[in-house]
């Protein structure tokens, strides 16, 4: 997601997907907008925002995620933000 040399890159791996599922699948935003039906369906911090349309930011678990903390990410709502 990040191309700056000062910012970490989140690897798209099965290990990171498993961590992601613990947070994203329980997130209010994910559930309300049924993001499992759209691509990418998880690991938004690495893969980019969901292809779902008309989403509103209603809740976010990004900041509590192990991937977020490990990679010193900033912000949140990776499923919505470009």
Helices and strands as residue ranges (DSSP letters): H 14-24, H 28-32, G 35-37, H 44-47, G 62-64, H 66-70
